Amino acid sequence: MQPTATGAESGPAARADALQALGRHAEAIPWLERAIADDPQSVEPRCRLALAFVRLGQYHRAVQAAERAVGVDPNHEWPHRLCAVALLRSKRNREALTAAREAVRLAPDLPDAYVVCAEAELATGARQAARTAAERAVSLAPERAVTHETLGEVLLELGQLTMAERAYRRALALDPRSFEAMNNLGVVLQRQGREREAMEQFVQAARLDPTSTLAQENLVSSIDRHVDPRPEVSRPVQIGIVVLGILLPPVRLVMLLWWLTSLVIRQSRMRALPPFMQTAFRLHRRSRFSKTAALFCLGVLGTLMFGVAGPAIKQKRAAVDLIILYVVATACLLLAVVTGVQLWRRWRARRTQAWRP
């Protein structure tokens, strides 16, 4: 016969703890509110209430709950740390940094306080201060994956890619099922130009969390970079090539040949990828096809058609006909440039974005 639970073990706080342990935060809130009503001077149920709101994405209510907990006991570290987390999620970075620094002051030997402080320092642009806080967290808890993940995030922002890779690999050694570490390691590898390794990381991250779009976006971006043979050039160089293409028909012909060659290379590299990656890429591209993409294709085809037709019939048509052809070709080229810039910006945003936890 099992012993009967005591009042403390079956009270509102215990019930809320059990529900939160199961991830049922919405159901835990009424029990936490009852626990607060039973003991208004207790900080813990107020902090757990703030944590429940954070987990549910209700950051405004989380800030309010954390601030009430601070009012009950301003010398307790946990309410300040939870307040900093909720403020960070609300994009109130300066206020979050103040709360995080107070948590560090109250608990100078707690690694969790330094983790939140590093995130707040990073959000406000203080990268070196963020690195100092992250390194302090690692020194206090080298056996915890989250401290290495935080350090990796800071190093990634600082552009220290080799050190960031080392931090993320250490985090994965401690917690092989960490989605954030696995996904962000892929971002580090991608920025190092190691696209094949980056793709493998994104695939593993997507398998860890099939519902997340982060790894899927990163995987498609990495595949796009891997199969694209075109070198990266600066914006002034791109503008110069476009202007030359508008003014000089031979340059347009070279651009056409290079475009056709790049298509062949791209398709060859795509066929060399595993079927899973090919399918993921095509499904993603199909879902993202838009009117802008259609106009870009129309502009490219029109440019090629009318731009090549001009030199081809130069000896057979009057000057007026040639002018009309070149005007139409130029209009199509401008359409392709305008829509292509929009598509390029979307692609660059997906390509360079660092997805953080």
C-alpha positions in Angstrom: 0.0 0.0 0.0 1.4 3.3 -1.1 1.7 6.1 1.5 -0.8 9.0 1.3 0.6 12.3 0.0 1.0 15.0 2.5 -0.6 18.4 2.1 2.6 20.0 1.0 3.3 17.3 -1.6 -0.2 17.6 -3.1 -0.6 21.4 -2.7 -1.0 23.9 -5.6 2.8 24.5 -5.9 3.5 20.7 -6.2 0.8 20.3 -8.8 2.2 23.2 -10.8 5.7 21.8 -10.6 4.5 18.4 -11.9 2.6 20.1 -14.8 5.5 22.3 -15.7 7.8 19.2 -15.7 5.5 17.7 -18.3 5.6 20.9 -20.4 1.9 21.7 -19.6 2.6 25.3 -18.7 -0.9 26.7 -19.4 -2.4 24.2 -17.0 0.1 25.1 -14.4 -0.7 28.8 -14.3 -4.0 28.5 -12.2 -2.2 26.3 -9.7 0.7 28.8 -9.5 -1.8 31.6 -8.9 -3.4 29.6 -6.1 0.1 29.0 -4.6 0.8 32.8 -4.7 -2.5 33.5 -3.1 -1.7 31.0 -0.3 1.7 32.6 0.3 2.0 36.1 -1.2 5.5 36.6 0.2 7.0 33.5 -1.5 9.2 34.2 -4.5 9.4 30.8 -6.0 5.8 30.4 -7.3 6.0 33.9 -8.7 9.2 33.0 -10.6 7.6 29.8 -11.8 4.7 31.8 -13.0 7.0 34.1 -15.0 8.8 31.0 -16.4 5.4 29.6 -17.5 4.6 32.8 -19.4 8.0 32.7 -21.0 7.5 29.2 -22.2 4.1 30.1 -23.6 5.6 33.1 -25.4 3.5 35.6 -23.4 6.5 37.8 -22.6 4.6 40.9 -21.5 2.9 38.9 -18.7 6.2 37.2 -17.9 7.8 40.6 -17.3 4.9 41.6 -15.1 5.2 38.4 -13.0 9.0 38.7 -12.7 8.7 42.3 -11.6 6.2 41.4 -8.9 8.7 38.7 -7.8 11.4 41.3 -7.7 9.1 43.5 -5.5 8.7 40.7 -3.1 12.4 40.0 -2.7 14.7 42.4 -4.7 17.8 40.5 -3.4 16.8 37.2 -5.0 18.7 36.5 -8.3 16.0 34.4 -10.1 13.4 37.1 -10.6 15.9 39.5 -12.1 17.2 36.7 -14.5 13.7 35.8 -15.6 12.8 39.4 -16.1 15.9 39.8 -18.3 14.9 36.7 -20.4 11.3 38.1 -20.9 12.6 41.5 -21.8 15.0 40.1 -24.3 12.2 38.2 -26.0 10.2 41.4 -26.0 13.2 43.2 -27.7 13.6 45.5 -24.8 17.3 44.9 -24.8 18.5 47.8 -22.6 16.1 47.0 -19.8 17.1 43.3 -20.2 20.8 44.2 -19.8 20.1 46.1 -16.6 18.2 43.1 -15.1 20.8 40.6 -16.2 23.6 42.6 -14.7 21.7 42.8 -11.4 21.3 39.0 -11.5 25.0 38.6 -11.9 25.7 41.0 -9.1 23.4 39.1 -6.8 24.7 35.7 -7.8 28.3 36.1 -9.0 29.0 32.4 -9.0 25.9 31.2 -10.9 26.6 30.2 -14.5 22.9 30.7 -15.6 23.1 34.4 -14.7 26.2 34.9 -16.9 24.5 33.0 -19.8 21.6 35.5 -19.7 23.9 38.4 -19.2 26.0 37.3 -22.3 22.8 37.2 -24.4 21.8 40.7 -23.1 25.2 42.2 -23.8 25.2 40.7 -27.3 21.7 42.0 -28.0 22.9 45.5 -27.1 26.0 45.3 -29.3 28.5 44.9 -26.5 30.3 41.9 -28.0 33.4 41.9 -25.9 31.4 42.2 -22.7 29.3 39.3 -24.0 32.4 37.3 -24.6 33.6 37.9 -21.1 30.3 36.9 -19.6 30.1 33.7 -21.7 33.6 32.7 -20.9 32.8 33.2 -17.2 29.8 30.9 -17.6 32.0 28.2 -19.2 34.6 28.5 -16.4 31.8 28.1 -13.8 30.1 25.2 -15.5 32.3 23.5 -18.2 30.2 20.4 -18.0 27.0 22.1 -19.2 26.2 22.3 -22.9 24.3 25.6 -22.6 27.4 27.6 -21.5 29.4 26.4 -24.6 26.4 27.2 -26.8 26.3 30.7 -25.5 30.1 31.1 -26.0 29.7 29.8 -29.5 27.0 32.3 -30.3 29.1 35.2 -29.1 32.2 34.0 -31.0 30.0 33.6 -34.1 28.9 37.2 -33.8 32.6 38.2 -33.4 33.6 36.3 -36.5 35.8 33.9 -34.6 34.6 31.0 -36.6 37.2 28.4 -35.6 36.7 29.1 -31.9 32.9 29.1 -32.4 33.1 25.7 -34.1 35.1 24.4 -31.2 32.6 25.7 -28.7 29.6 24.2 -30.6 31.3 20.8 -31.0 32.0 20.8 -27.2 28.4 21.6 -26.6 27.3 18.7 -28.8 29.7 16.3 -27.1 27.9 17.2 -23.8 24.4 17.2 -25.3 24.2 15.4 -28.7 20.5 16.2 -29.0 21.0 20.0 -28.7 19.2 21.4 -31.7 20.6 24.9 -31.2 24.2 23.7 -31.1 23.8 21.5 -34.1 22.0 24.1 -36.2 24.4 26.9 -35.3 27.4 24.6 -36.0 26.0 24.3 -39.5 25.9 28.1 -39.7 29.6 28.3 -38.6 30.6 25.7 -41.2 28.6 27.5 -43.9 30.3 30.8 -43.2 33.6 29.0 -43.5 32.7 27.8 -47.0 32.4 24.2 -45.9 29.0 23.7 -47.5 29.0 19.9 -47.6 29.6 19.7 -43.9 27.1 22.4 -43.2 24.4 20.6 -45.1 25.0 17.5 -43.1 24.6 19.5 -39.9 21.4 21.1 -41.1 20.0 17.6 -42.0 20.7 16.3 -38.6 19.2 19.4 -37.0 16.1 19.0 -39.1 15.8 15.4 -38.0 16.1 16.4 -34.3 13.2 18.9 -34.7 11.2 18.3 -37.9 8.7 21.1 -36.9 11.4 23.8 -36.9 11.8 25.9 -40.1 15.2 27.2 -39.1 17.2 24.1 -40.1 15.1 23.7 -43.2 15.8 27.3 -44.3 19.5 26.8 -43.5 19.6 23.5 -45.4 18.1 25.1 -48.6 20.4 28.1 -48.3 23.5 25.8 -48.0 22.4 23.7 -50.9 21.9 26.8 -53.0 25.4 28.0 -52.2 26.9 24.6 -52.9 25.3 24.2 -56.4 25.8 27.8 -57.5 29.0 28.1 -59.5 28.9 31.9 -59.7 31.6 33.7 -57.7 30.8 36.3 -55.1 31.4 39.8 -56.3 30.9 43.2 -54.7 27.9 45.4 -55.5 29.9 47.9 -57.6 31.3 45.1 -59.8 27.7 43.8 -60.3 26.5 47.2 -61.3 29.4 47.6 -63.7 28.7 44.3 -65.4 25.0 45.2 -65.8 25.9 48.6 -67.3 28.3 47.0 -69.7 25.6 44.5 -70.7 23.2 47.3 -71.4 25.7 49.3 -73.5 27.7 46.5 -75.3 26.0 43.7 -77.2 29.2 41.4 -77.0 29.0 41.7 -73.2 25.4 40.6 -73.3 26.4 37.6 -75.4 29.1 36.7 -72.8 26.5 37.0 -70.0 24.2 34.7 -71.9 26.9 32.1 -72.4 27.9 32.3 -68.7 24.3 32.0 -67.6 23.8 28.9 -69.7 27.0 27.4 -68.5 26.1 28.1 -64.9 22.8 26.4 -65.4 24.5 23.2 -66.6 27.0 23.2 -63.7 24.2 23.9 -61.2 22.1 21.0 -62.5 25.1 18.7 -62.5 25.9 19.5 -58.9 22.3 19.2 -57.9 22.1 15.7 -59.4 25.2 14.7 -57.3 23.4 15.5 -54.1 21.5 12.8 -52.1 17.9 12.4 -53.1 16.7 13.7 -49.7 18.5 17.0 -50.2 17.2 17.3 -53.8 13.6 16.8 -52.7 13.9 19.2 -49.8 15.4 21.9 -52.1 12.8 21.5 -54.8 9.9 21.5 -52.4 11.2 24.6 -50.7 11.8 26.4 -54.0 8.3 25.4 -55.3 6.7 26.9 -52.2 8.7 30.1 -52.5 8.0 30.7 -56.2 6.5 34.2 -56.5 5.4 36.8 -58.9 8.8 38.5 -58.5 10.5 35.3 -59.6 8.1 35.0 -62.6 8.9 38.6 -63.6 12.6 37.9 -63.3 12.4 34.9 -65.6 10.3 37.0 -68.1 12.9 39.8 -68.0 15.8 37.4 -68.5 14.1 35.6 -71.4 13.2 38.9 -73.0 16.7 40.2 -72.7 18.1 37.1 -74.3 15.6 37.0 -77.0 15.7 40.7 -78.1 19.3 41.3 -77.2 20.5 38.4 -79.4 18.1 39.1 -82.2 19.5 42.6 -82.8 23.0 41.5 -83.8 21.6 38.5 -85.7 19.5 40.6 -88.1 21.8 43.7 -88.1 22.4 43.4 -91.9 18.8 42.7 -92.8 16.8 45.3 -91.0 16.6 49.1 -90.9 18.1 51.1 -88.1 14.6 51.9 -86.7 14.0 48.2 -86.3 17.3 47.7 -84.5 16.6 50.6 -82.2 13.2 49.1 -81.3 14.8 45.7 -80.6 17.5 47.2 -78.4 14.9 49.4 -76.5 12.8 46.3 -75.8 15.9 44.3 -74.8 17.0 47.1 -72.4 13.5 47.3 -70.9 13.6 43.6 -70.3 17.1 43.8 -68.8 16.0 46.5 -66.4 13.0 44.4 -65.4 15.4 41.5 -64.8 17.8 43.7 -62.8 15.0 45.2 -60.6 13.4 41.8 -59.8 16.7 40.1 -59.6 17.9 42.5 -56.9 14.8 41.7 -54.8 15.4 38.0 -55.2 19.1 38.4 -54.4 18.3 40.3 -51.2 16.0 37.6 -50.1 18.6 35.0 -50.9 21.4 36.9 -49.1 19.1 37.3 -46.0 18.7 33.5 -45.8 22.3 32.9 -46.7 23.9 35.2 -44.1 21.5 35.1 -41.3 22.7 33.4 -38.1 19.9 31.6 -36.4 20.3 31.8 -32.7 18.3 30.0 -30.0 
